[in-house]
Amino acid sequence: GDSVTQMEGPVTLSEEAFLTINCTYTATGYPSLFWYVQYPGEGLQLLLKATKADDKGSNKGFEATYRKETTSFHLEKGSVQVSDSAVYFCAHAGGTSYGKLTFGQGTILTVHP
Amino acid sequence: NAGVTQTPKFQVLKTGQSMTLQCAQDMNHNSMYWYRQDPGMGLRLIYYSASEGTTDKGEVPNGYNVSRLNKREFSLRLESAAPSQTSVYFCASSEPFRQNSYEQYFGPGTRLTVT
């Protein structure tokens, strides 16, 4: 069935370090892919998305590329800030789960000054 | 533009009590969803409503009921609360009938504790 697997956390980095959070998925067809971010005490916010193979989503310095051949959508940022500390969720939609999102388990990121 | 709103923000129930979580969206979206979030388990879909007048079970529907009151509102009811339903509940909406618009918009959540 449809699933999303994220790298296990938590991830702890120093400010200005490079960030990668891995995400792979299984799905029928070619789903849209998303990264959501959840700041402490808040709901999820859409961070970026990609709707077809080789698309690159980007926002606030974060990037992720839709890789159909490896069924991956890894999140990257060149220089993290303390304010990036949050939980990050990878998700996909489409395929057989029309309209519904399948989420990964989330990765907790903590950035220290 | 408020987006997705949820009430209440916090609630404490005793085992066996009932309550209804309210959700409303002002984005004219057709589809609405209820999730629960538990530590280490990501978000799990409880129920969803693809369009006004329809509701379907998600991954973890047991112990819950829903009502799609109109296009704007989608409520979640716990008839007899159990400690296993202690969680954070999120409502979301989306417009999947628009091409390449599967993203969902989330409310701020309701933190429920059942003692």
Interface residues (C-beta under 8 A of the other chain):
Chain A: S32 F34 Y36 E42 G43 L44 Q45 L46 K49 T51 F89 A93 G94 Y98 G99 K100 L101 F103 G104 Q105 G106
Chain B: V4 S31 Y33 G40 M41 G42 L43 L45 Y48 A50 G58 F90 A92 S94 P96 N100 Y102 E103 Q104 Y105 F106 G107 P108 G109
